[in-house]
C-alpha cells in the first residue's frame, strides 16, 4: 500500500465515521441519546484516567500482536488457529476486572 493510498484510506474512514455520527444523531431523538451520551463508556469512579489510558494501550498492543502473529503472518505456525487465538485474546480483554465501566 502506498502512502497516498493509506492517506486516502484514513480520509475515507474518518469521513465515514463523521457521516455515521451525523446519521445516528439525526435518527435517534435528542432525549434518548443525551441520557446515555450515545453509549459512550466511562471508567469506574475509582479508576484513574492515566491507568485507563495505559491499560487501553497495553491491551491494544497485545491484540495487535495476536492478530499479526496469527492471522497476518504468512509463514506463521499459528495460522490454522488464528480464530481461536483472536477470540481468546478478545475475551481476556473484555473480562478484565480493571475494564469495568459504568455509563455516564
Secondary structure as a PSIPRED ss2 file (coil, helix, strand):
# PSIPRED VFORMAT (PSIPRED V4.0)

   1 X C   1.000  0.000  0.000
   2 X C   1.000  0.000  0.000
   3 X H   0.000  1.000  0.000
   4 X H   0.000  1.000  0.000
   5 X H   0.000  1.000  0.000
   6 X H   0.000  1.000  0.000
   7 X H   0.000  1.000  0.000
   8 X H   0.000  1.000  0.000
   9 X H   0.000  1.000  0.000
  10 X H   0.000  1.000  0.000
  11 X H   0.000  1.000  0.000
  12 X H   0.000  1.000  0.000
  13 X H   0.000  1.000  0.000
  14 X H   0.000  1.000  0.000
  15 X H   0.000  1.000  0.000
  16 X H   0.000  1.000  0.000
  17 X H   0.000  1.000  0.000
  18 X H   0.000  1.000  0.000
  19 X H   0.000  1.000  0.000
  20 X H   0.000  1.000  0.000
  21 X H   0.000  1.000  0.000
  22 X H   0.000  1.000  0.000
  23 X H   0.000  1.000  0.000
  24 X H   0.000  1.000  0.000
  25 X H   0.000  1.000  0.000
  26 X H   0.000  1.000  0.000
  27 X H   0.000  1.000  0.000
  28 X C   1.000  0.000  0.000
  29 X C   1.000  0.000  0.000
  30 X H   0.000  1.000  0.000
  31 X H   0.000  1.000  0.000
  32 X H   0.000  1.000  0.000
  33 X H   0.000  1.000  0.000
  34 X H   0.000  1.000  0.000
  35 X H   0.000  1.000  0.000
  36 X H   0.000  1.000  0.000
  37 X H   0.000  1.000  0.000
  38 X H   0.000  1.000  0.000
  39 X H   0.000  1.000  0.000
  40 X C   1.000  0.000  0.000
  41 X E   0.000  0.000  1.000
  42 X E   0.000  0.000  1.000
  43 X E   0.000  0.000  1.000
  44 X C   1.000  0.000  0.000
  45 X C   1.000  0.000  0.000
  46 X C   1.000  0.000  0.000
  47 X C   1.000  0.000  0.000
  48 X C   1.000  0.000  0.000
  49 X H   0.000  1.000  0.000
  50 X H   0.000  1.000  0.000
  51 X H   0.000  1.000  0.000
  52 X H   0.000  1.000  0.000
  53 X H   0.000  1.000  0.000
  54 X H   0.000  1.000  0.000
  55 X H   0.000  1.000  0.000
  56 X H   0.000  1.000  0.000
  57 X H   0.000  1.000  0.000
  58 X H   0.000  1.000  0.000
  59 X H   0.000  1.000  0.000
  60 X H   0.000  1.000  0.000
  61 X H   0.000  1.000  0.000
  62 X H   0.000  1.000  0.000
  63 X H   0.000  1.000  0.000
  64 X H   0.000  1.000  0.000
  65 X H   0.000  1.000  0.000
  66 X H   0.000  1.000  0.000
  67 X H   0.000  1.000  0.000
  68 X H   0.000  1.000  0.000
  69 X H   0.000  1.000  0.000
  70 X H   0.000  1.000  0.000
  71 X H   0.000  1.000  0.000
  72 X H   0.000  1.000  0.000
  73 X C   1.000  0.000  0.000
  74 X C   1.000  0.000  0.000
  75 X C   1.000  0.000  0.000
  76 X C   1.000  0.000  0.000
  77 X C   1.000  0.000  0.000
  78 X C   1.000  0.000  0.000
  79 X H   0.000  1.000  0.000
  80 X H   0.000  1.000  0.000
  81 X H   0.000  1.000  0.000
  82 X H   0.000  1.000  0.000
  83 X H   0.000  1.000  0.000
  84 X H   0.000  1.000  0.000
  85 X H   0.000  1.000  0.000
  86 X H   0.000  1.000  0.000
  87 X H   0.000  1.000  0.000
  88 X H   0.000  1.000  0.000
  89 X H   0.000  1.000  0.000
  90 X H   0.000  1.000  0.000
  91 X H   0.000  1.000  0.000
  92 X H   0.000  1.000  0.000
  93 X H   0.000  1.000  0.000
  94 X H   0.000  1.000  0.000
  95 X C   1.000  0.000  0.000
  96 X C   1.000  0.000  0.000
  97 X H   0.000  1.000  0.000
  98 X H   0.000  1.000  0.000
  99 X H   0.000  1.000  0.000
 100 X C   1.000  0.000  0.000
 101 X E   0.000  0.000  1.000
 102 X E   0.000  0.000  1.000
 103 X E   0.000  0.000  1.000
 104 X C   1.000  0.000  0.000
